[in-house]
Amino acid sequence: MTLEVSGGDATVQGSGTVPEAPVTTAPADAASFETGAPIEVTWTSGTDPSGGFLVQAVGSASVESFPVAGGGAARSHTIPVGTLGEGDWEIVV
């Protein structure tokens, strides 16, 4: 990826590599959980990004974010008990 930002007489250029998107392996699509249960999230990735991973639960009215401990080598995170209310949530890494 190459980025160029210009303003007035100044131009800044940079380049970098965007890591591949992780693939969520659990929970399974359309999985159901008890309201008070923790939710184990796992994924695969061919890269170990230096900034680590972020697990997000996307609901109809809110987004809950969970920074993952362990840096880019981590491949799992547990969403704590009682964090998500009733309803449909999409889990993304």
N, C-alpha and C positions, 0 to 999 in steps of 0.2 A: 504494500500500500504506500502511496506517495501522497503527501499533503503539502499544499502551498497556501500560505495566508499572506495577503497583501493589504497594506494600509498606508495611504499617503505615499511616501517615497521608500518605504521599507517593505521587504519581502522576506518571509521566513519559510524555508523548505525542510521537510523531514520525511523519513521513510521508516517503515517497520513491517513486521509480519503479524498478521492477525491469526491467532491460533484457531484450529478447527473447533467447531461447536461440540460440546460434550453430548453424549447420548444417554438419556435417563434409562436405567434398567429396572428401577423399582422406585416407587410403587407402580404396579401395572396400571394400564389405562382402565378407567372406570372402577378402580378399587374403592372399597368402602371401609371406613374406620369408625370406631366408637369415638364420641366427642372427647373423652378424657384420655385417649391413647396416644402415645408418642408415634411419630411416623418416620420410619427409616427410609432415607432417600439414598440411592446408589446410582453411579454412572460410570461410563467408560470414556476415556479420552486418550488420544495419541500424543498429547502434549502435556507438559507440566508448567502452566503459566506462572510467571513470577509473582503475579498479583493474587494467585489462588483462585478459588471458585466462590460463587455466591448462589445460594439456593433461594428461590423465591416461590411463594405461594400466592397465586393471583386469584382473587375472588371477584365477585360482581361489584363490590363497593370498596375494596381495599387490596393492597399488596403488602404482604409481610416478607421481609428480607432477612436472611440468615447468613452472615459471613462464615465461611467454613474454616475451621482450625486445621492446621497441618500444611498450609501452603498449597502449591500446585500439585503435589504428590497425592493429596487426599482424594478419595473416591467414594466417600460416604459422609452423611450428616444425618443426625436425628433431630427432627422438628420436635421441640419440647411439648410435653403434656399441657393441654389447656391453651396453647398458642392460637390455634385456629378454631373458630366457632363453627356452628352448623352451616351447611351449605355446600355448594360446589366450588372446589379449588383446583386450579391447574398448577402442578408442581413443575418448575423449570430450573435448570442449572445453567 
